[in-house]
Amino acid sequence: MKKTLTILRFLAVFPAGVALADDDCFVPMADWQPRDAVTRLAEENGWSVRRIKIDDGCYEIDGRDAEGRRIEVTVHPATLEVIEVEYEDNDDDSAQGNRKGRGDD
């Protein structure tokens, strides 16, 4: 019972709809750029595209960079701003510390 009350108090502190992750995209579908524009963005950056999917309301490009490294790129669906680039480690296919977030150049 004590645990339940603690959880309920915790939930009461956070209003509904508060995003805990800052890399989510909250954009109405009517404002999204088409997938073709995402493909062009990838080509302009020298990336080969294996798959484009939607994750947390953002476009996500799975592919390889110009040097052949596996990448996962998060793209804002309305502005096509690159939010994050993750370089995948070839040893265990898990994301490593080579990330580029907002504002990094």
N, CA and C atoms as an extended XYZ file, in Angstrom:
315
Properties=species:S:1:pos:R:3:atomname:S:1:resname:S:1:resid:I:1 pbc="F F F"
N         0.820       -1.188        0.000 N   MET     1
C         0.000        0.000        0.000 CA  MET     1
C         0.866        1.256        0.000 C   MET     1
N         1.924        1.229        0.794 N   LYS     2
C         2.828        2.369        0.870 CA  LYS     2
C         3.487        2.634       -0.482 C   LYS     2
N         3.839        1.532       -1.166 N   LYS     3
C         4.468        1.640       -2.482 CA  LYS     3
C         3.507        2.268       -3.489 C   LYS     3
N         2.247        1.877       -3.436 N   THR     4
C         1.235        2.419       -4.343 CA  THR     4
C         1.061        3.916       -4.130 C   THR     4
N         1.015        4.335       -2.866 N   LEU     5
C         0.876        5.766       -2.571 CA  LEU     5
C         2.086        6.551       -3.062 C   LEU     5
N         3.268        5.993       -2.913 N   THR     6
C         4.476        6.653       -3.395 CA  THR     6
C         4.425        6.836       -4.901 C   THR     6
N         4.006        5.811       -5.617 N   ILE     7
C         3.892        5.885       -7.078 CA  ILE     7
C         2.855        6.928       -7.474 C   ILE     7
N         1.712        6.931       -6.797 N   LEU     8
C         0.659        7.901       -7.112 CA  LEU     8
C         1.127        9.337       -6.848 C   LEU     8
N         1.875        9.551       -5.775 N   ARG     9
C         2.412       10.887       -5.497 CA  ARG     9
C         3.394       11.312       -6.586 C   ARG     9
N         4.226       10.373       -7.001 N   PHE    10
C         5.196       10.645       -8.068 CA  PHE    10
C         4.474       11.040       -9.351 C   PHE    10
N         3.442       10.295       -9.710 N   LEU    11
C         2.696       10.590      -10.933 CA  LEU    11
C         1.956       11.918      -10.838 C   LEU    11
N         1.520       12.291       -9.656 N   ALA    12
C         0.813       13.560       -9.478 CA  ALA    12
C         1.732       14.752       -9.698 C   ALA    12
N         3.025       14.578       -9.436 N   VAL    13
C         3.999       15.655       -9.615 CA  VAL    13
C         4.206       15.955      -11.090 C   VAL    13
N         4.148       14.936      -11.936 N   PHE    14
C         4.365       15.097      -13.373 CA  PHE    14
C         3.036       15.223      -14.087 C   PHE    14
N         2.745       16.389      -14.664 N   PRO    15
C         1.489       16.545      -15.392 CA  PRO    15
C         1.445       15.630      -16.606 C   PRO    15
N         0.254       15.264      -16.986 N   ALA    16
C         0.083       14.384      -18.150 CA  ALA    16
C         0.641       15.049      -19.387 C   ALA    16
N         1.308       14.267      -20.215 N   GLY    17
C         1.830       14.774      -21.473 CA  GLY    17
C         3.229       15.338      -21.399 C   GLY    17
N         3.852       15.311      -20.240 N   VAL    18
C         5.225       15.806      -20.133 CA  VAL    18
C         6.149       14.795      -20.789 C   VAL    18
N         6.954       15.261      -21.702 N   ALA    19
C         7.888       14.383      -22.401 CA  ALA    19
C         9.138       14.198      -21.565 C   ALA    19
N         9.494       12.959      -21.331 N   LEU    20
C        10.705       12.694      -20.578 CA  LEU    20
C        11.924       12.618      -21.480 C   LEU    20
N        11.735       12.298      -22.743 N   ALA    21
C        12.845       12.254      -23.697 CA  ALA    21
C        12.804       13.527      -24.520 C   ALA    21
N        13.973       14.171      -24.701 N   ASP    22
C        13.993       15.431      -25.429 CA  ASP    22
C        14.225       15.255      -26.918 C   ASP    22
N        14.331       14.008      -27.394 N   ASP    23
C        14.539       13.812      -28.823 CA  ASP    23
C        13.264       13.369      -29.531 C   ASP    23
N        12.117       13.496      -28.866 N   ASP    24
C        10.853       13.185      -29.509 CA  ASP    24
C        10.428       14.371      -30.374 C   ASP    24
N         9.701       14.075      -31.437 N   CYS    25
C         9.209       15.115      -32.337 CA  CYS    25
C         7.692       15.166      -32.220 C   CYS    25
N         7.166       16.305      -31.913 N   PHE    26
C         5.720       16.470      -31.788 CA  PHE    26
C         5.255       17.419      -32.886 C   PHE    26
N         4.983       16.847      -34.053 N   VAL    27
C         4.621       17.637      -35.227 CA  VAL    27
C         3.403       16.991      -35.883 C   VAL    27
N         2.365       17.771      -36.192 N   PRO    28
C         1.224       17.196      -36.898 CA  PRO    28
C         1.661       16.618      -38.253 C   PRO    28
N         1.090       15.496      -38.629 N   MET    29
C         1.468       14.829      -39.884 CA  MET    29
C         1.315       15.754      -41.098 C   MET    29
N         0.389       16.687      -41.041 N   ALA    30
C         0.181       17.611      -42.160 CA  ALA    30
C         1.400       18.493      -42.405 C   ALA    30
N         2.257       18.662      -41.401 N   ASP    31
C         3.435       19.514      -41.516 CA  ASP    31
C         4.709       18.746      -41.861 C   ASP    31
N         4.601       17.447      -42.027 N   TRP    32
C         5.784       16.620      -42.306 CA  TRP    32
C         6.266       16.771      -43.739 C   TRP    32
N         7.576       16.715      -43.910 N   GLN    33
C         8.181       16.633      -45.235 CA  GLN    33
C         8.006       15.185      -45.725 C   GLN    33
N         7.917       14.970      -47.039 N   PRO    34
C         7.758       13.598      -47.550 CA  PRO    34
C         9.039       12.782      -47.380 C   PRO    34
N         8.900       11.461      -47.425 N   ARG    35
C        10.054       10.566      -47.296 CA  ARG    35
C        11.087       10.824      -48.387 C   ARG    35
N        10.639       11.231      -49.569 N   ASP    36
C        11.581       11.538      -50.652 CA  ASP    36
C        12.551       12.640      -50.237 C   ASP    36
N        12.066       13.613      -49.468 N   ALA    37
C        12.935       14.693      -48.994 CA  ALA    37
C        13.970       14.159      -48.006 C   ALA    37
N        13.585       13.165      -47.210 N   VAL    38
C        14.520       12.546      -46.265 CA  VAL    38
C        15.582       11.772      -47.039 C   VAL    38
N        15.162       11.090      -48.087 N   THR    39
C        16.106       10.359      -48.938 CA  THR    39
C        17.102       11.315      -49.584 C   THR    39
N        16.618       12.464      -50.068 N   ARG    40
C        17.511       13.466      -50.665 CA  ARG    40
C        18.499       14.009      -49.628 C   ARG    40
N        18.018       14.242      -48.409 N   LEU    41
C        18.896       14.701      -47.327 CA  LEU    41
C        20.023       13.691      -47.107 C   LEU    41
N        19.676       12.424      -47.086 N   ALA    42
C        20.684       11.379      -46.889 CA  ALA    42
C        21.697       11.390      -48.031 C   ALA    42
N        21.224       11.478      -49.253 N   GLU    43
C        22.118       11.495      -50.419 CA  GLU    43
C        23.055       12.700      -50.371 C   GLU    43
N        22.530       13.859      -49.979 N   GLU    44
C        23.342       15.075      -49.899 CA  GLU    44
C        24.455       14.944      -48.861 C   GLU    44
N        24.229       14.109      -47.839 N   ASN    45
C        25.218       13.893      -46.791 CA  ASN    45
C        26.114       12.695      -47.067 C   ASN    45
N        25.906       12.032      -48.208 N   GLY    46
C        26.727       10.887      -48.565 CA  GLY    46
C        26.352        9.610      -47.832 C   GLY    46
N        25.122        9.541      -47.308 N   TRP    47
C        24.667        8.364      -46.592 CA  TRP    47
C        23.928        7.429      -47.531 C   TRP    47
N        24.145        6.130      -47.381 N   SER    48
C        23.316        5.159      -48.091 CA  SER    48
C        22.209        4.737      -47.133 C   SER    48
N        21.001        4.644      -47.642 N   VAL    49
C        19.834        4.371      -46.814 CA  VAL    49
C        19.448        2.904      -46.923 C   VAL    49
N        19.378        2.254      -45.774 N   ARG    50
C        18.862        0.888      -45.712 CA  ARG    50
C        17.373        0.934      -45.422 C   ARG    50
N        16.976        1.852      -44.523 N   ARG    51
C        15.573        1.937      -44.130 CA  ARG    51
C        15.293        3.313      -43.541 C   ARG    51
N        14.112        3.839      -43.820 N   ILE    52
C        13.621        5.050      -43.169 CA  ILE    52
C        12.373        4.645      -42.408 C   ILE    52
N        12.369        4.939      -41.110 N   LYS    53
C        11.197        4.608      -40.311 CA  LYS    53
C        10.841        5.791      -39.430 C   LYS    53
N         9.748        5.669      -38.716 N   ILE    54
C         9.305        6.704      -37.790 CA  ILE    54
C         9.489        6.164      -36.383 C   ILE    54
N        10.180        6.947      -35.546 N   ASP    55
C        10.425        6.563      -34.165 CA  ASP    55
C        10.243        7.783      -33.279 C   ASP    55
N         9.394        7.683      -32.281 N   ASP    56
C         9.099        8.796      -31.369 CA  ASP    56
C         8.666       10.045      -32.124 C   ASP    56
N         7.956        9.871      -33.230 N   GLY    57
C         7.458       10.994      -34.002 CA  GLY    57
C         8.482       11.643      -34.901 C   GLY    57
N         9.683       11.083      -34.983 N   CYS    58
C        10.750       11.608      -35.831 CA  CYS    58
C        11.037       10.608      -36.951 C   CYS    58
N        11.606       11.106      -38.042 N   TYR    59
C        12.156       10.197      -39.038 CA  TYR    59
C        13.452        9.612      -38.478 C   TYR    59
N        13.697        8.355      -38.784 N   GLU    60
C        14.953        7.723      -38.392 CA  GLU    60
C        15.518        6.997      -39.608 C   GLU    60
N        16.727        7.361      -39.978 N   ILE    61
C        17.411        6.754      -41.123 CA  ILE    61
C        18.387        5.718      -40.601 C   ILE    61
N        18.250        4.484      -41.071 N   ASP    62
C        19.233        3.439      -40.802 CA  ASP    62
C        20.020        3.248      -42.085 C   ASP    62
N        21.328        3.297      -41.982 N   GLY    63
C        22.137        3.138      -43.187 CA  GLY    63
C        23.620        3.176      -42.878 C   GLY    63
N        24.371        3.695      -43.848 N   ARG    64
C        25.831        3.798      -43.713 CA  ARG    64
C        26.260        5.199      -44.144 C   ARG    64
N        27.331        5.683      -43.485 N   ASP    65
C        27.859        6.982      -43.867 CA  ASP    65
C        28.812        6.816      -45.051 C   ASP    65
N        29.427        7.907      -45.460 N   ALA    66
C        30.302        7.885      -46.634 CA  ALA    66
C        31.502        6.974      -46.449 C   ALA    66
N        31.898        6.719      -45.186 N   GLU    67
C        33.033        5.832      -44.910 CA  GLU    67
C        32.612        4.388      -44.689 C   GLU    67
N        31.327        4.111      -44.834 N   GLY    68
C        30.841        2.741      -44.692 CA  GLY    68
C        30.452        2.332      -43.288 C   GLY    68
N        30.519        3.275      -42.322 N   ARG    69
C        30.117        2.956      -40.947 CA  ARG    69
C        28.600        2.933      -40.843 C   ARG    69
N        28.076        1.997      -40.034 N   ARG    70
C        26.633        1.943      -39.794 CA  ARG    70
C        26.218        3.153      -38.980 C   ARG    70
N        25.128        3.787      -39.389 N   ILE    71
C        24.626        4.966      -38.687 CA  ILE    71
C        23.130        4.860      -38.479 C   ILE    71
N        22.671        5.592      -37.488 N   GLU    72
C        21.257        5.780      -37.231 CA  GLU    72
C        21.079        7.278      -37.029 C   GLU    72
N        20.313        7.912      -37.906 N   VAL    73
C        20.168        9.365      -37.893 CA  VAL    73
C        18.718        9.716      -37.569 C   VAL    73
N        18.527       10.576      -36.569 N   THR    74
C        17.200       11.063      -36.204 CA  THR    74
C        17.005       12.424      -36.858 C   THR    74
N        15.893       12.570      -37.590 N   VAL    75
C        15.627       13.776      -38.377 CA  VAL    75
C        14.259       14.348      -37.994 C   VAL    75
N        14.209       15.663      -37.781 N   HIS    76
C        12.944       16.338      -37.484 CA  HIS    76
C        12.059       16.258      -38.729 C   HIS    76
N        10.813       15.814      -38.590 N   PRO    77
C         9.977       15.568      -39.764 CA  PRO    77
C         9.510       16.811      -40.518 C   PRO    77
N         9.453       17.952      -39.863 N   ALA    78
C         8.986       19.173      -40.533 CA  ALA    78
C        10.136       19.976      -41.117 C   ALA    78
N        11.223       20.102      -40.371 N   THR    79
C        12.338       20.958      -40.796 CA  THR    79
C        13.479       20.181      -41.453 C   THR    79
N        13.474       18.865      -41.290 N   LEU    80
C        14.556       17.985      -41.746 CA  LEU    80
C        15.878       18.308      -41.071 C   LEU    80
N        15.808       18.923      -39.883 N   GLU    81
C        17.001       19.165      -39.071 CA  GLU    81
C        17.496       17.820      -38.535 C   GLU    81
N        18.809       17.601      -38.631 N   VAL    82
C        19.397       16.393      -38.065 CA  VAL    82
C        19.470       16.596      -36.564 C   VAL    82
N        18.735       15.783      -35.827 N   ILE    83
C        18.679       15.891      -34.378 CA  ILE    83
C        19.818       15.122      -33.734 C   ILE    83
N        20.081       13.919      -34.260 N   GLU    84
C        21.118       13.078      -33.669 CA  GLU    84
C        21.655       12.107      -34.708 C   GLU    84
N        22.959       11.864      -34.638 N   VAL    85
C        23.605       10.846      -35.462 CA  VAL    85
C        24.283        9.876      -34.513 C   VAL    85
N        23.927        8.600      -34.619 N   GLU    86
C        24.573        7.566      -33.817 CA  GLU    86
C        25.400        6.692      -34.746 C   GLU    86
N        26.636        6.475      -34.385 N   TYR    87
C        27.493        5.564      -35.137 CA  TYR    87
C        27.473        4.222      -34.427 C   TYR    87
N        27.136        3.174      -35.155 N   GLU    88
C        27.029        1.844      -34.578 CA  GLU    88
C        28.405        1.189      -34.508 C   GLU    88
N        28.660        0.504      -33.412 N   ASP    89
C        29.910       -0.229      -33.213 CA  ASP    89
C        29.834       -1.543      -33.972 C   ASP    89
N        30.843       -1.839      -34.774 N   ASN    90
C        30.849       -3.067      -35.569 CA  ASN    90
C        31.017       -4.316      -34.728 C   ASN    90
N        31.599       -4.193      -33.531 N   ASP    91
C        31.867       -5.375      -32.716 CA  ASP    91
C        30.606       -6.012      -32.165 C   ASP    91
N        29.703       -5.195      -31.615 N   ASP    92
C        28.525       -5.782      -30.985 CA  ASP    92
C        27.221       -5.145      -31.446 C   ASP    92
N        27.258       -4.334      -32.490 N   ASP    93
C        26.086       -3.673      -33.055 CA  ASP    93
C        25.306       -2.837      -32.049 C   ASP    93
N        25.967       -2.323      -31.044 N   SER    94
C        25.292       -1.424      -30.119 CA  SER    94
C        25.827       -0.012      -30.331 C   SER    94
N        24.982        0.971      -30.040 N   ALA    95
C        25.384        2.364      -30.234 CA  ALA    95
C        26.489        2.716      -29.253 C   ALA    95
N        27.480        3.419      -29.726 N   GLN    96
C        28.593        3.842      -28.887 CA  GLN    96
C        28.504        5.339      -28.648 C   GLN    96
N        29.479        5.881      -27.971 N   GLY    97
C        29.479        7.276      -27.560 CA  GLY    97
C        29.646        8.277      -28.676 C   GLY    97
N        29.743        7.861      -29.913 N   ASN    98
C        29.917        8.802      -31.022 CA  ASN    98
C        28.567        9.334      -31.459 C   ASN    98
N        28.042       10.284      -30.718 N   ARG    99
C        26.736       10.838      -31.020 CA  ARG    99
C        26.879       12.309      -31.328 C   ARG    99
N        26.021       12.771      -32.195 N   LYS   100
C        25.947       14.201      -32.496 CA  LYS   100
C        24.539       14.638      -32.166 C   LYS   100
N        24.388       15.486      -31.182 N   GLY   101
C        23.071       15.928      -30.770 CA  GLY   101
C        22.781       17.331      -31.274 C   GLY   101
N        21.683       17.890      -30.845 N   ARG   102
C        21.289       19.235      -31.258 CA  ARG   102
C        22.361       20.241      -30.881 C   ARG   102
N        22.661       21.118      -31.797 N   GLY   103
C        23.596       22.187      -31.526 CA  GLY   103
C        25.043       21.791      -31.688 C   GLY   103
N        25.342       20.528      -31.884 N   ASP   104
C        26.730       20.107      -32.079 CA  ASP   104
C        27.091       20.223      -33.547 C   ASP   104
N        28.307       20.626      -33.826 N   ASP   105
C        28.762       20.687      -35.222 CA  ASP   105
C        30.031       19.947      -35.396 C   ASP   105
